[in-house]
Amino acid sequence: MARITFLGAAGTVTGSKYLVEANQKRLLIDCGLFQGGDELSQRNWQKLPQAPATIDFVALTHAHLDHTGYLPRLVSGGFRGPIFANATTQELCALLLPDSAHLMEEDAEHATRHGYSSHKPALPLYAQDQVVATLKKFASMPRLGECRISPEFLIRSHDAGHILGSSSLELVITESAKNTTILFSGDLGRYDQVLLKDPEKPPRADFVLCESTYGDRDHPGTPPPDVALAEVINRVAQRGGVIVVPAFAVDRTQLLIYYIRRLESEKRIPPLPIYMDSPMAIDVTDIYRRHQEDLKLNADDLRAEPFAVQALHVMRSPEQSKQINSVHTPALIISASGMATGGRVLHHLQQRLPDARNCVLLAGFQAQGTHGRELEEGAKSVQIHGENVPVRAEVVNLRQFSAHAGRSELMRWLAGAVAPPRQLFLVHGEPAAAKALESAVQSELHWPVTLPNYLQSFDLAS
């Protein structure tokens, strides 16, 4: 009997993992890291309720770590099957997963050296050799169209418009000569964006899992993203400050660089030095140039080098990263992670937060328990690497740059369905956001809605 179990992204935004069982076969849709406070982070260290060796297949909606970052733990725990992903997602994972392991190893080494970990020595969640073994298990899935992965499971991919290669997955389960369809929204993107195409309309499905990250609010419509960004850059530059941008290496960095390049060419901002302390982001930008199928930009746009800002410095090694500490004139530092949960950006925040001339520019959702959320909510100090760091710098969140659909965009996507599902599950959202979207769906669409709990299972036949 077909069942679904919510192993992540239930009651929280991260850790996406949905286990589907049929005919004694098990398929995991997404395999992401939990990100946030200690309680969520500890889930990454706990054993999965379903032994990895008993899972037959994995299929991925897109490459972000909260959807893929647990894969090396799954493989090291005994998973032996294929990991299905489209070509773009595979290329991005080949950058993101090694980088994730590298940052984990750096953080563990730093924690051991400075003695702020309860483990002696501190250990990374996984290491590079586990990533290498994971990448060998990737199997091809078409960017759009269908893929039969077993007699029980057929997957059709639809453009989700969130990042390059992002998909909503339509899963057709065949059991006892009967078909049941589940649609996994993945992360849904924005409409009318400058780089990526709009999300596709959802196909007919018996069950729909829809993200609810911004289920309780819309993104600001004014000022436009370019105007808002120019205002921040000019204001901070005029007072001699440095802007630190915790940014995801995939999509957010490219979008920011695209706008900065445009603002520079129009002479609306000064050509400040940009320190990209995420070498992976440069490699991701090359993937954006190669995979034009998801982009609104045409060949002429790409030949005009839309990501070529005037004074870009790529800091590849830790030693180069440390050199940014000596920069005391107006500049931008773009570094991972996007919610300031780890990585080199923490070192930059540790140095720049105490100076009121500086600015921390948040460019999207900040989950509960992250440093990004603390800063967004006006914390007077934050704990970084065991040190209490005062927050005197300006903190700005330009939600215009979010890659997630806002509330009205989520409703637009759902309302575009051919027919109502038997059940809508709202996932990938904090409780208040999911509850708000539930109310909107019930009042406007009159669909049955469920907010699943962590580890809760549902019989899809009943």
N, C-alpha and C positions, 0 to 999 in steps of 0.2 A: 504494500500500500504506500503510495507516494507521500512523503513527508518533507517538511522544511524545518530546519533548526537554526535559530539566530545566534551564531557564535560570536557576533560582534556588531557594532553600529546599531545596537538596540538600546535606546535611552541615552545614547552618546553619539558624537559625530564621527569618531574614528574606530579603527579595528574592524573594518568591513569583512565579514566572513559569513556566508550563507550556505549551509549544508543541505543538499537535496538528495533524497534517497528514493530509489525505485528499483524493483526487481533485484534487490540486494546489491545494487550498484550505488556508489556514492560520488556525487559531484560537488565540489566546493566552488561557489562563485565568489571570487575575490579572496584575498588572503593577506589582510592588512595589519599594520601595527596599531596598537592603541597608543594614543598620544594625549598627554595632559598631566594631571596630578599623580601622586604616588600610587593611589588605588588603581587607577587605570594602567599606569606603567607596569605595575606588578603583574597584571594579567598576561603580559608578554612573556613572563618567566614561568607562568603556571602551565601545567600540562593541559592540552586540549581535552575536552570531554570525549571527543572521538579520536581514537588513536590514529596518528597520521598514516600508519601502514595499512589501515582499513579503508582509506580514501582512494578512490580509483582515478579521479580526474580533477583538475583545476581549470577554470576559465576566468579570464580577467576582463574587467570593464575598461580599465585604463591603468596608467603606470604610477600614479601617485602612491607614496609609501603607505598611506593609511588604507590602501587597497592591495598593495603588493609586498610591503616590507616585512611580513612575517614568513614569506616563502622559504628563506634559508633555514629558519627554525623548523618548518614543516618537513623539509627535505632531510635535515639532520635528525629529525625525530622518527624517520622511517618511511616517509612518502616516497613511492617509487613510480608513480604514474606520470603522464604527460601534463604540461602546463600550457593550455591553449591561449594564444594571444595573437593579435594582428601584428604585421611587420613593424609598424611604428611603435607600438607598445613594447615589442621585444627590444627594439633599438634603445628606447628610453630606459627600460629596465636594466639593460646592459651598462648603462651609466649610473642610474639611481642606486641600484643594489650594492655595487662595489663602493660607491661613495658613502652609502649608509653604513656599511661595515667599517670603512675607514674612519668616519666620524665617531662611531661607537668605540673603536680602538683608541682613538685620540682622547676621547672623554674618559675612558677607563684608565688610560695611562696618566692623565692629568689628575684624576681623582686619587689614584694610588700615590702619586708623587706628593700631593698636597694633603693627603690624609683625611678627606671629607667623605669617604665611602665607608659603609659598615662592613664591606667585604675586603679581605686582605689576601691577595691583591684584588682590586676591582676588576671585574670581567666584562667584556662586551657581550651583548646579546648573541651576536654571531660574528664570525671572522671571515676573512677573504676566501679561504679554501671552501667554506660552506656556500658562499655565493657562487664560486666557480662551478661547484656541483649542481647548484640550482639552475644556472643558466643553460646547462647542458640538457635540461629536461623540457625546454620550451619547444612547443609544436605550433605549426602555422594555423591561423584562422583568418578567413578573408576580412578585409576592412569593412565591407558591406556584403550582405548576402548570407548564405547558410553554410553550416558545417555540421556534418553528422559525426559525432564523436563516439557513439555506441548505439546499439539497437534501442536503448532506452532514451537517449538524449540527442536532440537536434537543436542547434543554436543558430539563430539569425541575428546579425549585428545591424544596429542602426546608429547613425551619428548622434552623439549626445552634445556636441558643441562645447565641451568643457575645457579640454586641452587637446593637443594633437593626438589623434588616435583614440580618443575617448568614445566609448560605445554604450548604448543601452542594449542589453542582451535579452532577446526573446527566446526562452527555453521551452521547447515542446517535449513533454514527457510522454512516452508511449509505454503503457502498461496494461496487460490483459486486453489488447486490441482497442484500448481507449486512449485518446490524447487529452492531456491537460497542459495548458500554456501558462507560464509564469513570465512576466516582464520585469526585469531588473533595470531600473532607471540608470544605475550608476550615478555619477555626479552629473547633474544637468547644468549646462552652460547658460550664458546670457543670450538674449536676442539683440540683434542689431549692433554687434560688436565690430571693431575695426579689423581684427585678425581672423577670427574663426567664423564658420558658418553657423546658422541657427540650429538648435536641436530639431531632429526629425519628429514628426507627429507620432504618437505611440500607436502600435498596431493593436488589434483585438487580443485580449488576454483574459483568462479566467481569474488570475491573481496578478496584482501589480505591487511591486516594492518600489516606493518612491522616496527619494531623499527629502529631508525637511530641514536642512541646515539653516535656511533663512525663512522658515515657515511662518514666523511671527512678524516679519518686516520686509520692506522693500529697500533697495539701494537708493541713495539720493539721486534725484534726477538733475539737480542743479547744485553747484555749477558743474558743467561738463568736466570729464576727467582731465582734459588738457589744461583747462583753466585752473582747476583745483590744484593740480601738480605744479603749475607755474607759480601760483601764489605761494606755495610752501617753499619752493626752491629759492625764489627771489627774496622772501622774507628772511630765511635763514642765512642766505649768502650775504645780505646787507648787514647782518649783525656779526658776521665773521664766523658762523657756526658750521658744523659738519652734520650732514644728514646720514643716519644709519637706517638702512632699509632691510629688515628681516624679510627675505623674499624666497618663495619656492623657485627652484632652478628651472622648473618646467612651467611655461606659460607666463607666470607673473613677471619674471625677469624680462622675458622677451617683450611683453606688453609695456613695461616701464621704459625699457630701452627704446622701443618704437616711439613712444610719446616724447621722450627726452630728445631724441634725434630730430623729431619734427619741430619741437619748441626751439631747439638750437638753430635749425635752418631758417626758421621764421624770426630769429633774433628776439624771441620773447623771454629767454632766460640767458644768463651768461654761460659760456662753454666751460663748465666746471670739470675738474678731473673726476673720473668715476673709477673707483677701485672695486672691481668685481672679485670679491674674495670667495668665489665659487667657480673654479675652473670648469666644472661640469656644465655650468650655464652656457659657456661659450660653445661647448660640444653640442648641447641641446639646440642652440641657435642654428648650428649647421644642419641638424636634423629638420628644423623648421624650413630651411631653404630647400632641402631635398624632397620633403613630403608636402607637396603643394595641394594635394587632393582635399585637405581639410580647410585650406586657407581661402579667405576672400581676396587676398592679394594676388594679382596676376603676374605674369612673367616680367612685364615692364616694371611693376612695383618692386619686384625682387632684384632686378638688375640695378635699380636705384639705391640698393643697399639700405633698406629701411632700418637695419639694426646697427649701422655704422656711426656711432657717436664720435665726437672729435677727439676726446682725450680719455680713452679707455685703457686702464691698466689691469691686466689679469694676474692675480696673485695665486700662483699654483702651489707653492710649498708653504709649510708653516712659518719658515723664516721670512718669506716674502710677506705673509700675512702680518707678522709682527712689525714689519717696516711701516705699516699704516699708522702705528702708534705715534710716529713722529710727524704726522700730518696735522698742522694746526691752522690751516687756512681753509676757506670754504671748499667743500668736496662732498661727494656722495660715496658711501660705502654700501654695496649691495652684497649680502651674505646670507647663507642658509643657517638655520631653518626658518620657514615662513611664520611659525608661531613662537620662535625663540625657545624651542624645547631642548636644543643642543647645538653642537657644532661651533664654528668659529665666530658666529655672530654674538655669542655670549661674551667672548673676550672684548669685542668692540663695545657692547653695551656696558660692560664692566668699566671700561675706560671713559666712555662718552656721556653716560647718564648723569654724572655729578655736575656737568657744566651746563648752565642755563642757556648758553648761546647755541647749543646743539639741539638736534631734533631727532626723534625716533619716528620714522614714517612706516606705519603699519598699512599693509595693502591687501586686506582681506580678513576672513574669519579667524578669530582667535578662540580656541577651545578652552573650556573650563580647566583650571589647573596649570595653564601655561604661563610663562613669563609675559607673553604677548597680551593675554587677558588681564593679568595684573596691571600692566602698564595702561591698557585701554581703560580700565576702571579707576585709574587715578592713584595707584599705589605710590606712597611717599618713599618707599624703599623696596628693593627686591633682593632675594638671596641668590647670588651667583657664585658658583664654585666655593661655597662655604663662607662667602663674605657678604655682609650686609651693605648693599650699594645704594646710596641715596639717589633719588630721582629728582633732578632739578631741570633736566632737559625737557623741552616741549615734546608732547606725544600727540601724534595726529594719525587717525585711521581714515584713509581715503577709501571708503567702501565702494566708490565708483569703480575701483579696480578689481573687485571680487570676480572670481571665475565661476561662482555659484549663482544659479538662478535665485532671484528674490521671490517673495511670496506671490506676487501677481504673476510672475513668470512661471512658477511652479503650477499655479492654477491654470494658466494658459496652456501649458503642456498637457495636464490631466484632462482639461476640457476638450482637447483635440482628439481624444480617444474615439475610436469607431463606435464602441459600445461600453457601457459600464462593466467593470469586472465583478466577479462574485465577491471579492474581498480586496480592499486596498490596505497594504501594510505600510505604515510610515516609519522610515528608518533614517539613520545617518543624521540625527538631529538631537539637540538637548531637549529635555522634557517640555519646557515651556514653548519652544518653537514647534515641536511635533503636535502638541495639544492645540495650539493656535491654528495650525494647518488642518488638523482634524475637524475643528469647528467650521472652518471655511468650506471644506469639502462637503460636510454634511448639510450645511445650509444652502450652498450654491449648486452642488451636483447631486446631492441626496444618495451618495454611495455609502455602503457599509465600510467602516474604517476600524482598523485595529492598530494599536501601538504595542508591538511585541516587547517582551522583557528579554533581558540577556539570558541566553541558554534555553529560551522557551521554544517548544516544538508544536507544529500544527499538522494535522492530518489533512491532506489536500483532497481527499475523496469525500469528506463530510461537508 
